[in-house]
């Protein structure tokens, strides 16, 4: 039996009434993994014995009336998140054999509420990619059509939910890495406000952009998981100590004209987006087009800053402390060079070199400093729009999923796939991707909602309305 069609609240009712067991749920998801994972490559490691044993413990807690708020929720975690006593490779050979000594805050909070962690999910190496073809452990295939990519970098996390291999995944989003694969796979993807969820235990790519969030089949499940993982943990100094109260919905929505009129936008996606706009107007919302003068600056700003931060963050992987170490180096410098050359993939090496370049003394002001200034302009303009409107809406991606290998030879074309999603990360605001039907090839399309900082609740409310209509 597949539990994909049922939100967790319905499953929980059956669990508490004794009509269903956690063990049965886990076995069902393991059946899906056994049936599909060898082809899809969504899970790098499945914790089968652990999950079965944990299910028995949670069933006992349900009978005793002491089960947590997530009892029976089966979760997969992206390979960028630490889980004590388990491998965390970040999709990279350089961390092959690394075992985490602690659990990420987000992971531990799910465990504390009796969620079942069923396995570790494939991803682009260190989160650097939009198709999940940059993983050192092979690409993830789209369950809708195996000739197409899953999106990245949380491709394994999205496909696992899409194929019913788990109910929820924990992914990470640096420039769209939750929302893009969610759109390509026809599931829900939530990127929280930067500073709402602790990054403790996340293997960093770009520290001022990285966020942790859920991928699910139902908006209500994404909301529940966010409620469990958010909040201060005393470990992440960028967390906001007090979240501002919700702002009431004034029923005004903006879309950015330059996005909807962009030459890269697939006609079927544009048509589906216009249908969503019409539905919003039926629901009583005012929907206006607004200008955004920095649309052409979004990707350059994002890639200058994230590559700079990756150059700094990934300097720690040197073959000395943990992970891969080259064999028989002649000196320390050769140890560093050969270890990193052997351990890092091509795309990671490219971004480290770009980041090192923009941070170099001769180019720091020309690139890094200027990009920081433009980031502030983008953030200020985005927040100015959101002071007049409740939401900014757009297609999540300009096209549906690419064919395997279609973008790999041209990194610039790959980077352009992030155009509609990076704004939320540059500005630090939340974003939500929900399904928007299928194109003529049967591939999923995504609809994106963005709102003001820490206003996830009203964004999720509207997401639930729209997904109920889609269903």
C-alpha positions in Angstrom: 0.0 0.0 0.0 1.2 3.5 -0.8 0.9 6.2 1.8 1.7 9.0 -0.6 -1.9 10.1 -1.1 -2.6 10.5 2.6 -1.3 13.5 4.6 0.3 12.5 7.9 -2.6 13.8 9.9 -4.9 11.1 8.4 -2.2 8.4 9.0 -1.7 9.5 12.6 -5.5 9.2 13.3 -5.3 5.6 12.2 -2.2 4.9 14.2 -3.7 6.3 17.4 -6.9 4.4 16.8 -5.0 1.1 16.4 -6.1 0.7 12.8 -2.5 0.9 11.5 1.0 0.2 12.7 4.2 2.1 12.2 5.8 -1.2 11.2 3.4 -1.6 8.3 4.1 1.9 7.1 7.9 1.3 7.2 7.5 -2.0 5.4 5.5 -0.3 2.7 8.1 2.4 2.1 10.9 -0.3 2.1 8.9 -2.2 -0.6 8.9 1.0 -2.7 12.7 1.4 -2.2 13.3 -2.2 -3.1 11.2 -1.8 -6.2 12.6 1.4 -7.6 15.8 2.6 -5.9 18.2 0.5 -8.0 17.1 2.4 -11.1 16.3 5.8 -9.6 19.4 6.0 -7.4 17.5 8.3 -4.9 19.0 6.6 -1.8 22.7 6.1 -1.3 22.1 4.2 1.9 19.0 2.6 3.3 18.8 2.1 7.1 16.5 -0.9 6.7 17.2 -2.8 10.0 17.3 0.4 12.0 14.0 1.6 10.6 12.2 -1.7 11.3 13.6 -1.7 14.9 12.6 1.9 15.4 9.1 1.2 14.1 8.6 -1.5 16.7 9.7 0.9 19.4 7.4 3.7 18.2 4.5 1.2 18.0 5.1 0.4 21.6 5.1 4.1 22.5 1.8 4.6 20.7 0.2 1.8 22.7 1.6 3.4 25.9 0.3 6.8 25.0 3.8 8.4 25.0 4.5 8.7 21.2 5.9 11.9 19.8 4.2 14.3 17.4 5.8 12.6 14.3 5.3 9.0 15.3 5.1 7.0 12.1 6.4 9.7 9.8 9.0 8.1 7.5 11.7 10.6 6.5 14.7 10.5 4.2 17.6 12.9 4.7 19.8 14.6 2.1 23.5 13.5 2.1 24.5 17.0 3.3 22.9 16.5 6.7 24.8 14.9 9.6 23.2 11.9 11.5 25.2 10.6 14.4 26.8 7.2 13.8 26.0 7.3 10.0 27.8 8.2 6.9 27.6 11.8 5.5 29.4 12.1 2.2 27.9 15.3 0.7 27.7 13.5 -2.6 31.5 13.6 -2.8 34.4 11.2 -2.9 36.3 13.5 -0.6 34.1 12.6 2.3 33.8 8.9 1.4 33.9 6.8 4.6 33.2 9.8 6.9 30.9 9.0 9.8 29.1 11.8 11.6 29.8 12.2 15.3 26.6 14.2 16.0 23.2 14.8 14.4 22.1 18.0 12.7 19.6 19.9 14.8 16.9 19.5 12.2 17.5 15.7 12.1 17.6 15.3 15.9 14.4 17.3 16.3 12.6 14.9 14.0 14.0 11.9 15.9 12.9 13.4 19.2 9.3 13.4 17.9 9.6 9.7 16.9 10.0 10.1 13.1 11.7 7.2 11.4 14.8 8.0 9.4 14.8 5.5 6.6 18.0 6.5 4.7 20.5 8.9 3.2 19.6 10.5 -0.1 21.7 11.3 -3.2 22.5 14.9 -4.1 24.8 17.0 -6.2 28.2 17.2 -4.7 28.2 19.7 -1.8 24.8 20.9 -3.2 26.5 22.3 -6.3 24.1 21.5 -9.2 20.7 21.8 -10.6 20.2 18.3 -12.1 21.7 15.9 -9.6 24.1 14.8 -12.2 27.1 16.2 -10.3 26.9 13.5 -7.6 30.0 11.3 -7.3 27.6 8.4 -6.9 25.7 8.8 -10.2 22.6 10.8 -11.3 19.2 10.5 -9.8 16.5 9.7 -12.4 13.0 11.3 -12.5 10.3 8.8 -11.5 7.9 10.4 -14.1 10.3 9.5 -16.9 13.7 7.8 -16.4 15.2 9.6 -19.4 14.9 12.9 -17.5 16.8 14.4 -14.5 15.3 14.9 -11.1 16.5 18.5 -10.6 19.1 19.4 -8.0 20.7 19.6 -5.8 18.1 17.7 -3.6 17.2 15.4 -6.4 17.3 12.2 -4.4 15.1 13.8 -1.7 12.5 14.9 -4.2 12.4 11.6 -6.1 12.1 9.6 -2.9 8.9 11.5 -2.1 7.7 11.4 -5.7 8.1 7.6 -5.8 6.6 6.9 -2.4 9.9 5.8 -0.9 9.3 8.1 2.1 6.6 10.5 3.2 8.9 13.5 3.7 12.5 14.3 2.9 14.8 16.9 4.5 16.6 18.8 1.8 18.7 21.9 1.6 18.2 25.0 -0.6 21.1 27.4 -1.4 19.7 28.8 -4.7 16.6 26.6 -5.4 17.9 23.2 -4.5 14.6 22.2 -2.7 12.2 24.0 -5.0 13.7 23.1 -8.4 13.6 19.3 -7.9 10.2 19.6 -6.2 9.0 21.3 -9.4 10.6 18.8 -11.7 9.1 15.9 -9.6 5.6 17.3 -9.0 5.9 17.5 -5.2 6.0 20.2 -2.5 9.2 22.0 -1.7 9.6 24.6 1.1 12.6 26.9 1.6 12.3 28.6 4.9 13.4 32.1 5.8 17.2 32.3 6.3 17.7 32.2 10.1 14.5 30.2 11.0 16.0 26.7 10.9 19.4 26.0 12.4 22.2 25.0 10.0 24.0 23.1 12.8 25.0 19.8 11.2 24.6 20.9 7.6 27.8 20.4 5.5 28.1 23.9 4.2 28.2 25.1 0.6 27.5 28.9 1.0 26.8 29.8 4.6 24.9 33.0 4.1 22.5 31.3 1.6 22.1 27.7 2.8 18.7 26.7 4.3 17.2 23.4 5.4 13.6 22.6 4.6 11.1 19.8 3.8 10.0 18.1 0.6 6.6 16.4 0.9 3.5 15.3 -1.0 1.3 17.5 1.0 1.6 21.1 2.2 0.3 20.2 5.6 3.2 17.7 6.0 5.7 20.4 5.0 4.2 22.7 7.6 4.3 20.2 10.3 7.9 19.3 9.7 8.9 23.0 9.6 7.2 23.5 12.9 9.2 20.7 14.4 12.7 21.8 13.1 12.6 25.6 13.4 13.8 27.6 16.3 16.9 28.5 18.2 19.3 25.7 19.3 22.2 27.7 20.7 24.5 26.4 17.9 23.8 28.7 14.9 24.5 32.3 15.5 22.5 33.4 12.4 19.2 32.2 13.9 16.7 34.8 14.7 15.9 34.6 18.4 12.4 36.1 18.1 10.2 35.5 15.1 7.9 38.5 14.3 4.2 37.9 14.5 2.2 36.9 11.3 1.1 39.7 9.1 -2.5 39.5 8.0 -3.2 38.7 4.4 -4.3 41.8 2.4 -5.0 39.6 -0.6 -2.6 41.4 -2.9 -0.2 39.4 -5.1 2.6 40.5 -7.4 4.3 38.8 -10.3 7.5 40.1 -11.8 6.9 41.0 -15.4 10.5 40.3 -16.5 10.1 36.7 -15.2 6.7 36.0 -16.9 7.9 37.5 -20.1 11.3 35.9 -20.1 12.4 34.3 -23.4 13.4 31.1 -21.7 9.9 30.4 -20.3 8.4 27.2 -21.8 5.0 28.1 -23.3 3.1 25.3 -21.5 4.5 26.6 -18.2 3.5 30.1 -19.0 -0.1 29.0 -19.9 -0.3 26.9 -16.7 0.9 29.9 -14.7 -1.7 32.2 -16.2 -4.4 29.6 -15.2 -3.1 29.9 -11.6 -3.3 33.7 -11.8 -6.9 33.4 -13.0 -7.7 31.0 -10.1 -6.1 33.5 -7.6 -8.3 36.2 -9.0 -11.4 33.9 -8.6 -10.3 33.5 -4.9 -10.5 37.2 -4.5 -6.9 38.2 -4.8 -5.6 41.2 -6.7 -2.8 40.1 -9.0 -0.5 42.8 -10.5 2.6 42.7 -12.6 5.5 44.7 -11.2 8.9 45.6 -12.6 12.1 44.3 -11.1 15.2 46.2 -12.5 17.7 43.7 -11.2 16.5 40.5 -12.9 19.7 40.3 -15.0 21.8 40.8 -11.8 20.3 37.9 -9.8 22.4 35.0 -11.2 25.8 36.9 -11.4 25.3 38.1 -7.8 24.4 34.7 -6.6 27.2 32.9 -8.3 29.9 35.4 -7.3 28.9 35.2 -3.6 28.2 31.5 -3.4 31.4 30.5 -5.1 33.4 32.8 -2.8 31.8 31.2 0.3 32.3 27.7 -1.1 36.0 28.5 -1.6 36.3 29.4 2.0 34.0 26.6 3.4 35.6 23.8 1.4 39.1 24.7 2.4 38.8 22.4 5.4 38.7 19.3 3.2 42.4 18.8 2.9 43.1 15.1 3.5 44.5 15.8 7.0 41.5 15.6 9.4 39.0 13.3 7.8 37.7 12.0 4.5 39.7 11.0 1.5 43.5 11.2 1.6 45.8 10.7 -1.4 48.3 7.9 -1.2 52.0 8.4 -0.9 52.4 12.2 -1.2 56.0 13.5 -1.3 55.2 16.6 0.8 52.4 18.4 2.5 51.6 20.6 -0.5 51.3 17.6 -2.7 49.0 16.0 -0.1 46.6 18.9 -0.3 46.7 19.3 -4.0 46.3 15.6 -4.9 43.7 14.9 -2.2 41.5 17.8 -3.5 42.0 16.9 -7.1 41.1 13.3 -6.5 38.3 14.0 -4.1 36.4 16.9 -5.6 34.4 16.6 -8.8 34.7 18.9 -11.8 31.9 21.2 -10.9 33.1 21.6 -7.3 36.6 22.4 -8.5 35.2 24.9 -10.9 33.3 26.8 -8.2 36.2 26.7 -5.8 38.4 28.2 -8.4 35.9 30.9 -9.3 35.4 31.7 -5.7 39.1 31.9 -5.0 39.4 34.3 -8.0 36.7 36.7 -6.9 38.3 36.8 -3.4 41.8 37.4 -4.6 43.4 40.7 -3.7 43.3 42.1 -7.3 39.6 41.3 -7.9 38.0 41.4 -4.4 36.5 44.9 -4.8 35.6 44.4 -8.5 33.6 41.3 -7.9 33.0 40.3 -4.3 32.4 43.7 -2.8 30.3 44.8 -5.7 28.2 41.6 -5.5 27.5 42.3 -1.8 26.3 45.8 -2.7 24.0 44.4 -5.4 22.7 41.8 -3.1 21.5 44.5 -0.8 19.8 46.3 -3.7 18.0 43.1 -4.7 17.0 42.5 -1.1 15.7 46.0 -0.6 13.7 46.0 -3.8 12.2 42.5 -3.1 11.2 43.7 0.4 9.8 46.9 -1.0 7.5 44.8 -3.3 6.5 42.7 -0.3 5.6 45.8 1.7 2.8 46.4 -0.8 1.9 42.8 -1.7 1.5 39.6 0.4 3.2 37.4 -2.2 5.4 37.3 -5.2 4.5 34.5 -7.6 6.3 32.9 -10.5 6.8 29.6 -12.2 9.4 27.7 -10.2 11.5 26.9 -13.2 11.5 28.1 -16.8 11.2 24.6 -18.2 10.2 21.1 -17.1 13.0 18.6 -16.4 15.9 18.3 -18.7 16.9 15.1 -20.5 19.9 13.4 -18.9 23.1 15.0 -20.2 21.3 17.9 -21.9 22.9 20.6 -19.8 26.1 19.0 -18.5 28.4 20.2 -21.3 27.5 23.9 -20.8 27.7 25.1 -17.2 26.2 28.5 -18.1 23.0 26.9 -19.4 22.9 24.8 -16.2 23.2 27.9 -14.1 20.4 29.7 -16.0 18.0 27.0 -14.6 18.2 28.7 -11.2 17.0 32.1 -12.5 13.5 32.0 -10.9 14.6 30.5 -7.6 17.7 32.4 -6.5 15.8 35.6 -5.6 14.5 34.0 -2.4 18.0 33.0 -1.3 19.7 36.3 -2.2 16.9 38.2 -0.3 16.7 35.7 2.5 12.9 35.2 2.2 10.9 32.0 2.2 9.8 30.2 -1.0 7.3 27.4 -1.7 7.0 25.3 -4.8 3.7 23.5 -5.4 2.7 21.3 -8.4 1.2 23.0 -11.4 0.1 20.1 -13.5 2.0 18.3 -16.3 3.2 19.4 -19.7 2.4 17.6 -23.0 5.3 15.2 -22.3 3.9 14.2 -18.9 6.5 16.1 -17.0 5.6 18.0 -13.8 5.5 21.8 -13.7 6.0 24.0 -10.6 4.4 27.1 -9.2 6.4 29.3 -6.8 5.2 31.5 -3.9 7.5 33.9 -2.1 6.6 36.1 0.8 8.1 38.3 3.5 10.6 37.0 6.1 9.1 34.6 8.7 5.7 34.7 7.0 5.7 31.0 6.2 2.3 30.4 7.8 0.3 32.5 5.3 2.4 31.3 2.4 1.5 27.7 3.4 -2.1 28.6 3.9 -2.3 29.8 0.3 -0.3 26.8 -0.9 -2.9 24.5 0.7 -5.7 26.4 -1.0 -4.1 26.1 -4.4 -3.1 22.5 -4.1 -6.6 21.5 -3.0 -7.8 23.2 -6.2 -5.2 21.4 -8.3 -6.3 18.0 -6.8 
